[in-house]
Amino acid sequence: MLRKKWLVVGDREEEDVKYAAQLGISPFLAGILRRRNICDVEQAKAFLRPETEQEYYDPFLMRDMERAVARIRRAIENSERIIVYGDYDVDGITSTTLLVRALRRLGAEADYYIPDRQEGYGLHTESLNQLADDGAKLVVTVDCGIASISEIEALHGKLDIVVTDHHLPGEKLPEAAAVVDPHRTDCEYPFKDLAGVGVAFKLCQALFRELRNESFEDDLELVALGTVADIVPLLSENRKLVKIGLSRMKDTKIEGLRQLIEAAGLSGQDISSGQVGFMLAPRLNAAGRLETAMRGVELLLSEDGEKALEIAQGLNQLNSERQQVEADIVEQAKEQLASVDTAAARTLVVVGEGWHPGVIGIVASRLVELYYRPTVVINVQDGIGKGSCRSIPGFHLFDALTAAKDSLVQFGGHEMAAGLTVLPEKIDDLRAALDNYAALHLNEEDYIPRLELEADLLPKDITIELVEDLAKLEPYGMANPKPLFGSFDVRGFDAKTIGREGQHLKFSLRGGADSLEAIGWNMSEKLVLLYRGNVDMAYMPEINEWNGKISVQCKLKELRSSRKRSVFPTREILGGIYLALKKMQTERPFSENDKLLAGRCNTSPEILQIALQIFSELGLVVCDGGGFRLVPQPKEKLRLEDSQTYRDGVSLQKQR
């Protein structure tokens, strides 16, 4: 079980009250803003009301924007064929769609091209040559191109290329007609964290201002979709783009997007950033993962309802297939890691042949969730390895890959996500280089995930008014996560498993006038904790509507046995309890609440509960028919320190 450090970060300082008065909000909300480093009144106003208080920055503050607009203007005036060249993820699909729609409105002869994952990320000389041979005069990249130095140089004199990108540039920029990227060191654009679709939107703003003398704020639904999916910080201009874009999704006039929303079962609803990230984006992403992202662009460009519906339904099916492929690869990766001491590993690198290149990025994310280590998942095919990387805070992937560049053919990406190409014989060198980088930049504490809780709430404090107050922080995303709260040493009632396969957990809490419900998705194995006594819970409070009744529901993030016990068994006491249980073990499961049993173990019911929790974590005890029974002790030697409950209990005793 992955150990996590629970931290209550809220302090309810006097400054919260003063700040709240300046903003006209609750001290509770003001404290959350302060802890997210939103400490200036004007900054906070723009954060809370981005659609009205946050201004768009001038697109011409971006380096090379004037050159990009001039070259595109010339192409439109001369009826040159323009190709928008994108990437196969949601950011690339939405960027491509946005720019093609805008160029066509401006009268351009515009089409698009996206490589498939077998071809690989970025520009490819063969594809560019083919586009030129087919009559293209200008290629405008979106969400790619900043690292394609040799590919752009190879087309010099045959095809003009305008690069728009948001990835980190290397030491050298491509020699293109224009290179628009806010991460350029010589770019003075005030907000650096736009997604690829955000940079494409700024190009559209610049084009409409120069060619039509009009402001451009069209298709922000696409900008919101790509921005949320690419997991960039939802701050500043991103926040404005996403807030407005989400508000338009319910009644969108983009037919393909409307059908995608319908296929996801969200028709007629207000769409949240969470629904974009977990329901819409995966369906659109499925096109680029298992087939071709061109289908995603075809959907979003379609104005034919029947055709769009057919594509959207096809993406639904692809997404289901993607989930199964992903699950299979995760299991294979876990089998590889079974022979690795993951608790001591600095980084993880897993390699497979024939792993679908479209899902290895998701697999890398799943492995980070499981092991909390910077992770690289590599698919080897036709003598070349293509990898996806995901990280943890403190380990800057782009910098780490830069340090390992001698072992790589190609790489690119961000701080938390990246991609690479490597020769199979260099994979061990890559492992060593990443481990060396981790040794220099991470310490033992960095490998313990932090569960940061805004406040310790009593059940009576979890109200509808609280949830409505928190809604002012939406939309949620990177750099603005949904607030997480804790309630400690609480008693759960009417606990049960729910769902078709009994995979979910549900129980009640007694708060104010009414009881509260807590729901833990895929947490049925935690049911036993509620039978054993009080628990600590980390959760997000949400509004739940059922049969016309509105109530508050706690969506669980974590659940553990209460750590507020005043006593804790020593190693000797635990050994004595285990030996006593072995002597009296019968076919009938025993109950932890059996006072007679506690007496026969020469301990208290409270100590017995803790002991059973520890034995359960060590695999010595299992829940069986509402009670517990011992299982055969494994041959390998067990350590009490392998139990999280034991480690936390010892740590708590030391603090006292």
N, C-alpha and C positions, 0 to 999 in steps of 0.2 A: 504493500500500500504506500502511495506517495505521500510523504510527510509534508504538511503545509504549516506555515507559521501564521496564526491568526493575530491580526493587529487591529485594535480599535484606534483609528487615527483622529476621530473627532475630539475637540477639546472644549467647545462651547466657551470660547474666550469672550471677554468684554468687547473686543474689537468687532465681533460678529454683530452685536447689537447696534453699534455705531454704523457699520457698513450697511446693515439691513435698513436702517432709517434713511440713509442716503439713496437707496435703491427702491424703497417702497416694497420690500419683500420680507419674508420671515427671517429671523436670526438663524434658524435651522438651515435655510437655503443659502443664506449669506456665508455661513461657515463652510458649506460644500464648495462654493465658488472660491473662497480664499484658499482652501486646501488644493484647489486645482490651478493655483497661481493666477487667478483672475481677480486681481486686487485693486484694479483701477476702475473708478466709477464708469467712465466712458467705455472702457473695454467690457465691463460687465453688461452695460446696456446693449452693446452690439451683440454680446453673447446670448442674452436672453431674448432679444428681439432682432435677430439678424436680418429678417426680411425688410425691415424699415430702418434700422440703425446702422447696419453694416453697409458701407459704400463699396461699389465695384472699383477695383484699382484700374488705372488707365492701362489698356493692353500694350500701348506703345512704350511703356516703361520696360518691357521685355526686350532684351538685346536681340537685334536682327528682325524684329517684328516689321519694321518698315520695309526691309528687303524682301521678306516673305510676302507681304501684301502687294508690293510692286511686281514681283514675279507672277503671282497668281492673277493680278489684274491684266498683265500682258497676255497671259494664257487665255483668259476669258475674251479679251478684245480680239485676239487672233484666232479664236475658235480652235485652240489647241486641245487635244485630249488630255485630261487630267486624271491620274490614278491616285486614289487615297490608299496608302499601304499601311495596314494595321497589324495588330497583334491578336492572338487567338484567345485571350481571356476576356472577361466582361468589360474591363476598362478599354481594351482594344476594340471590341465589337461596338461599344457605345460611341467611342471616339470616331470610328470609321463612319458609323451611321450619321452622327451629328454633322460631320463635315461634308459628307456627300449630300445630305439634305440641304445644307446651307449653300453649297456651291451650285446646286441645281436651281435653287431659288434665285441665285445671282445670274443665271443664264449660262452656266458653265457646262461643258460636255464632260461630266464627271462620272467615273466608275470606281471600282474598289478591288483590292486584292489583299487576302490574308493567307499567309503560309499555313500549312497544317503542322501539327506537332512533330510529324516525322521529318519534315523539312527543317523545322527548328525555328527558334525565336529570332527575330531581327531580319535585316535585309540579306538577300542572297543574290549573288552576281548572275546566276543562271536565270532566275526569275525576273530580275530587272532587265536583262537583255531580251527576254521574251516579251516583256511589256513594251519595250522600245520597238521591237520588230513588229508588234501588233499595232503600232501607230501612236503610242503614248509619247508626249513631248515633255510632260512634267509629272513627277511623282511627289506627293506630299505625304510624309510619314506621320503617323500618330501613334503615340505610346511606344515608339521604337526609333532606332536610327542613330542615337548618340554615340554608340560604340562601333558603328559600321564604317570604320575608317577605310579599309581596303576595298570594300564593296562599292562605296560611293566613288572612290578614286578610279576604280576600273571602268565606270560608266562616264567618266569625264569626256565631254564633247559629243556624247551620244544621247544623253538623257539628263535633264536638269532635275535636281532633287532639293526639295525644301524639307528640312528635318524639324518636326515638333516632337518633343519628348519631355519626360519628367524624371527619367532615371539619372543617376549620378554619372557625370562625364568622367572620362579618364584624363590622362595627362595631355592628350591631344584631341582636338575637335575635328570632325570630318570636314573636308573641303567641299561644302555644299553651297547651293545658291543662297541659303539662309539656314541658320541653326538656332531654333527657338527652344530654349530650355531654361527655366528659372534657376536651375542649379549651376548654370555657368558661373564661374567665379567673377566674370566681368558683367554679370547681369544685375541690375539694380532693382528688379521687381521686388516689392516689399514682402510678398508672401511666397515662400519657396515650396510649400507642400501641396500644390495642386496635383491631382491625379492627371493621367494622360488626357482624359476627357475634359478636364479643367483647362489644360493648355490649349486643346482644340477649341474650346468655347471662347477663350481669349482671342484666338485667331479669327473666329467668326465675328466677334465683337469688332475687331479691327477692320475686317473686310467690309462689314455693313456700314461702318462709320465712313470709310474712305470711298466706297463705291456707290453707296445709296444715301449717305448722310442720315443714316437711321441708327437708332440704338438697337441692340440685338439681345433679346431675352427669350428666344424661342427654345423649345425642346429641352427645357430644364429637367424634365422627367428623365431623359437619357443621361444628363450630367449627374443627377442624383444617383441613378442606378450604378453608373460606372465608378463614381467617387466612393460610395459606400462599399461596393464590392472590392475595390482596390485597397481598402483598409489604410487610408491616409488620414492624418489628424483632422477631425471635424471641428476645426477652429477657423476663425477669421473668414476669408472669402469662401472656403469650402462649406462653412456652416450656412451661409446665405444661399449658396447654390443648392445644397441638399434640402434645406427647410422649404424653399419655394418649390423645388422639384417634387418633393414628397407630397406637398399639398395639392399638386396638379394630377397626381397619378390616379386618384379615384375617378376622375372624369376626363382622363386623357383622350386626346383626339388622335394620338398615334396608334393606328389600328393594330399593328403588330404587338405593341406593348399591351394594349387592351386585351388581346387574346392571350398573351402570356400571363397576365394577372388573372384572367378567367381560368386558365389551365391550372393555376396554383390554388384555386379556390378562394381568391381574395376579392372577387368582383363585388363592387358596391361598398367596400370598406375603406376607411382611412388607412393608408399604408404607412407603416413605421420603418425605421432604418433596420430594425431587427428582422422584419418580414422580407425586406430587400435582401439582406445578407444571407438568410437561411432558407428562403423559399423562391424568390425570383432569380437571384444571381446563380444559384446552382443549376437551375433549369437552363438558363442561357449559356452557362459555362459548359454544360454537357455537350453542346454542339462542338465546341473546340476541343474538348477532352477526348471524345470517342469518335467523332466524324470530322467535320470541318466547320470552323467558325464562320465560314461564308454563309451557312444556314442561319446563323444568328443574325447576321446583317440583313439577309434576305427577309427574315421575319420582321425586323424593325423597320425596314424600308417599304414593306408591303402595304398597299392600300386596298387590297382585295381581302375582304373579311373571311371568305371561305378558304382561300389559300393560306392566310395567316393562321386560321384555326388549325388547319392540317399540320402546319409546321410546328405550332405550339404543342399540339398533342404528341407529335413525334419527339419533341424535346422532353416531354414528360416521360416517355418511354425510355429515352436515352438516359435520363437522370436516374431512373430506377436501375438500369444496367450499370451505370457508373458506380452506384452505391455498392452493388454486389462485387464488382471488380475491385473497388477500393478495399472492401472488407477482406477479400481473399489475399491481397497483397499485404495488408496490415498483419494478418496472421502469419504469413511467410516471414515478414520482417521480425516479428516477435520470436519466431522459432530461431532465427539467426542470433538474436540478442540473448537467447536463453543461455548461451555459453559465454556471455560477456558479463562482467561485474558492472552492471549499469550504474550502481550506486557510487562506484569509484571512477567511472569514465568521465573524461573531460568533455568529449564530444562523441557523437554516434554517427557512424557511416554504415549504411546497409546497401548491398548490391544484389541485383537480380537480373537474370536474363529473360527477356520477353515480358517484363513488367510494362504495363501500358503506360506510355509516357504522359498520357493525359491526366493521370490520377496521382502520380508520384508526389506532386506538391501537397495534395490533401493528405496523403499517407505521411509525409514528413510532419505536417501539423498534428496529426493524430499521435505520432510517436513523441512529439514534444509534450503533448498533454499527458501521455503515459509516464514518461521518464524525466521530463524537464531537463533536457540536455539539448544544446545546439545539434541539429540533426541534418544529415544529407542522405537523400534516397537516390540511388543511381540505377538507371536501367541501361544494361549493356546490350547492344544490338549491332550486328554487322561490324564488329570490331571497334565500336566507339561507345563511350559512356555519356549519357545525358542525365544530369542530376538536378534535383530541386532541393533547396535548402530553407530551413526555418530556424529561428533563433529564440533566445531568451534575453531579457534585459541585461545589458552589460557586455554582450557579445555582438559587435557590429559586423554583420556578415560581409558587407562589401569590403570593409577594411581587412577582415580575416582572409577573404579570397584574394585580395590584393597581395597580402603577405604570402599566400600560397600560389601565386601566379606561375611560378616556374614549373609547377606540376599540372597546369591546366592548359587546355587549348583555347578556351574562351570562357568568359564569365560576365555577369552583370546583375544589377539589382539594387536593393536598398539595405537599410540597417537590419531589418527583421526577416526579409525574404529575398531570395536570389536564385539564379539558375547558373549552371555551369556545363561545360563540355570537357571530358577528360579521357585520356587513353587508358584502357584497362590496366596496363602495366604501371601506370602512375598513381593508381588509387591509394596504395599504401603510403606513397609520398604525400598525397593529399591529407590522409589521416594524420600523419605525423605533423604536418605543417599546421593543421587546424588545432591539434592538441597543444602544440607549442604556443600558438596564439592565445588559446584559452588559459594556459598556465600563466601567461603574462597579464591577462586582463580580467580573470575571474578568480574569486576566492570561494571558500567553502560556503559562506552565507549566500552567495549568488545562486547556488544550486538548490536552495530551499525556496519553493514558490511562496509568495506572500499573498495572503488573503486579507486585503485591506477593507476594513469595515468602517463605514462612516460614523456609526454610533451604536451603542448598546441600548436597545429598546426593550421596554417591558411590553408584553402583549397588549396591554390597554392603550399603549401609545401608537399602535399600528392602526391608523384610521384612514377612512376615505379622504379626509382633508389632507393628510400627510401625502397620499399618493397624488392627489391633484396638485399639491405644491411641488412635488418632484417633477411633474410633467413639464414644468417650465424649463427644465434642463434639456429636454429633447430638441433635436435628434441626438441619439447616443451613437457612439462609435469610438474609434481610436482617439486617445487623448481626452475623451469625454465618456468614459464607460458608465453604464447604468449603475447607480449607487447600490452598494451592497451593505446590508445591515446585519447585526448580530443580536440574538437573544440568548442569554446564558442561564443554565440551570433551570430550564422550564420543563413542565410535564406535558407529554402528549397523550391525548385521549382518543379512543375509538380508532386506533391505528389499524390499517388494513392495506393490502395490495390491490391495485386496480389495473385495468387494461386487459386486452384480449388474452395476453399471456401472463398476466399478473406481474408485469415488469415495473410498474410504477408504485409509488408510496404515497399514502394520504393519511393525515391525522388531524385532530383538532387541538386548538389551544384555547384556554379560557382567558379572555381579555377583559374588556369593559362590559357593556350591556350584553353584547353578543359574543358567541364563540368565533374564533378565526379558524380557517382551514389552511393547512400547509400541504403543498404538493411537491413531490420529488420525482422528476421524470427519470426513468431507468435507475431508480434507487431502491428497488424492492429489497435488496440484501441488507438495507439499514433497518428493516422492520424490527429485528431482534434488539436493537439499541433501545427502542421505545418500551419493550417488555422489561428491560433491565433497570429502568429508572429514569431520572432526569437527563436531559440532553442539552447540548449547545447547538444552535442552528445559525447558519449564515444564509441569507435569503434576499430576494428582491420583492418588495411588496407591490402587488398589482391589483387592478380592479377586475373582478370576476362578475360576469353577467350570466345568470342561469334562470330560465323560466320567469323572466321579468324581474328577478331580484338582483340587486347590486350589492356586492360585498367585497371585502378585502381578502386577498389570497396571498400567502407567502410562497413564492416560487423558490424552492430550496436550491442552494448552490453546494452546501456541505452540511453534513450532520455527524455529530460525534457524541459520545458519552460525556456527561458534564465533567468539567475539570475542577469544579468548585467543591469537591469533596474535602473534608477536613482530615481524612485519614487515608493512608495508602499502604498496601501490604509490602513488607520487605521480601527479599529474595527467599529467605528461609520460610516465611509464612506461605508464600506461593507454592514452594516445594511441598510443604506439609499438606496443603489443601489438595494438591494434585495426587499425592500418595493416598490420602483418605478417600478421594473419589474413585481411584483405581480399586481399592479394597472393597468398596460397597457397590461397584458398578453391576447393574442388572440389565436385563433386556428392556426394562421399562425406562423411558426417558425421565430424567429428573428435572425438577423445577428450581430455579434460582431463588424463588420466593418461599421455598420450603424452610421454615425456621428450624425444623428438626434436622434437615440436611446441614444447615449452617452449624448447628450445635454439634453434630457428629464430625464436622470438619474442624471443630474447635475454633470457630471464628464467628463473626457477625454477618447478618444478611447483606449489609452494605459491602463488606470486604469480599464476600462471596461473589457479589455482582461484578466487582472490579476484576477479580481473579478469572471469572468465566469470560469476561471481555478479552483479557490478555490471552487466555488459552484458545479462544476462538481465532484471534489474529495469528496465533502460531500454528493453527491447524490441528490442535489437539482436541477441540470440542466443536461439535456442529449442532445447529438447531434442528430438532427433529420432532415434528408433530406438536409444536407448542412448548416443547421442553428441550432438554439438552442431553447429549450422550457423548461419551468419550470415543475417539477413534484410535486405531492403532498408531502408536508413536512411530514416526518415520525413522529410517536408519540413520540419516544424517543428524548430526548434533544440532540441537536448537539452542538459540540464544534468546534470553528475555529481551535483549536490546532490539530484536527484530520486531517486537510489538510496539506500535506507535503509542498505545495507551501506557505501556510501561515506561517508555522514554519520556513521555510528557509528564507522567506522574513523578518520576525521579527528578525531573527538571523543576517541577513545582515545589517539591519538598526542599530542594536546594535553595530556591528563592525565599522560602520561609526561614 
